[in-house]
Amino acid sequence: MKRLALTALIWCVATSASNPRVDVVIHGGTIYTGAEGAPFVGDVELTGDRIVYVGRPRGTAAGEVIDARGMIVAPGLIDAHTHPDSYIRSPDPKARLNLPWLTQGVSTVVIGVDGYGTFEVAKDAHALEASGIGTNIVPFVGFGAIRTHVLGQDARAPTSAELAEERRLAAKGMCEGAYGLSTGLFYPPQSFAKTDEVAAVASESGKRGGMYDTHQRDESNYSIGLLASTREAIAIGKSAGTPVHFAHLKALGVPVQGQAPALIATIEAARRAGQAVTADQYPWLASGSSVDAALVPGWAMDGGYKRLLARFDDRATMARLKSAMADNLSRRGGPGALLLTAQGQPWTGKTLAEMATTWHLSPIDAAIRILRTPNTAGDGPAGSDVASFNMVDRDVDLIMKQPWVVTSSDGSDGHPRQYATFPRLYRTYVVDRKVITLRQFIRRSTGATADMYRIPQRGYLRPGYYADVVVLDPKGYAPRADYLHPRETSVGVVALFVNGRRALIDGTATGAAAGRALLRPRPAGCDQ
């Protein structure tokens, strides 16, 4: 079926326009409700910001009817792990519409992940909503923000008073509407925290019914190894009394390729023992990282970026540092496996191997040259983003098939996953390779995600739920972004409603900033 023009998709019902019974009828599409059940052909009716009917066509008069025959009608997609800050925090109101996600059919994004979420949760959420954003946001309070506020960039354990302050800030974030505590234990200074410190802070989420969401300490064999790291995260959740959710679950790098069966078995064992353990995943073989995160050992980041630069200038330290960086480069598959993706740099779109040749340097010296180029604030490198090709199909496929895994993009600037994750999952893994079914794709991008995160009245097409609804062309829904052109918008979204307002029509934004901050209802254990 060819992609239909706007004029053929939407028309007003003149006979009822003066006195409509509902605002919108999405008519005749194949409806996937977000639940486990089979799809069916029918109508979805919207009034205000709510769904009022889902079922067989009943001829309801409406102010507007969308002809969805031959189309997929589903809940607005939920992205379980995102980094949209350059959009939702932009001074440009058009950027704040969050088009990379809207054009994939995403109505809700989870933010504050990898430990980067603020502990000023309510203030931040209200400011974002007031500024006008295109997608709903689901916030987490970040361990990294908390630890940096209390301990700075130092590689040391907190004092008892400092740990108490870390816990207070985590409790504050939870009481203000966060859905849980997020960590990024691979990244300094979070990587300097020991297990007991993390568990103590995470317990403030557990006391209030929240999650522990983690970019685990090691997805490869950088430090304690993939399986030991997985066991650590499960132990943290058990100690903290909170469900564990693994962000972007993977086996990263040559040394651990093929370990997905053991990784899954570790999680399954915890689930059989009665622990709530889930994960999300993106459908790409290249992760998104930075030159410093990928190659620089954690000890060299003690004290932050300026201390790293000083270590580069110390001859004895530099020899040790280069040796460690060489080991890490081998883990990542070598310099040809690192595509430099930061925008506006001389190395943009080149591999580290290519830049080493261009500059007549070794790959490690080329990496150090990139890291020595500071950003305008002087607190980090100017452009060290990379796409790191370090996963294999057999691991990605097996993780994707697990019923406790949902969809995420980990969308960040410079990687095509920011613009194209959900269409890629559909086109490559559902249509072409048939790793999962269409019903599983929708379920794990909507209702299952809402259930895992306990997002009220989202993720399903049900009367009384909020009117986040997407209409997809099954033949036209596809990604356009790739690693060399990461900012190409996806196609095939016929219509997207966010809180009952039309955010997208035939791939074009309406300009409606309909997103809301979905703060978690105030939990027990918070001061009144």
Secondary structure, DSSP 8 states (H G I E B T S, - for coil): -----HHHHEE--GGGTTS-SEEEEEEEEEE--SSSS--EEEEEEEETTEEEEEES-----EEEEEE-TTSEEEE-EEESSB--HHHHT-SSTTGGG-HHHHTTTEEEEEESTTTT--S-HHHHHHHHHHH--SSEEEE-EEHHHHHHHHHTT--S---HHHHHHHHHHHHHHHHTT-SEEEEETTSTTGGGS-HHHHHHHHHHHHTTT-EEEEE-S-SSSSSS-HHHHHHHHHHHHHHHTS-EEETT----SGGGTT-HHHHHHHHHHHHHTT--EEEEE-S-SEEEEEHHHHHS-GGGGTT-HHHHHHHHT-HHHHHHHHHHHHHHHHHTT-GGGEEE--TTSTTTT-BHHHHHHHHT--HHHHHHHHHTSB-TTSSSBSS-EEEEE---HHHHHHHHT-TTEEE---B-TTSTHHHHHHHHIIIIIIIIS-SS-HHHHHHTTTHHHHHHHT-TT-SS--TTSB--EEEE-TTT-B----SSSTT---B-EEEEEETTEEEEETTEE-------B------TTS--
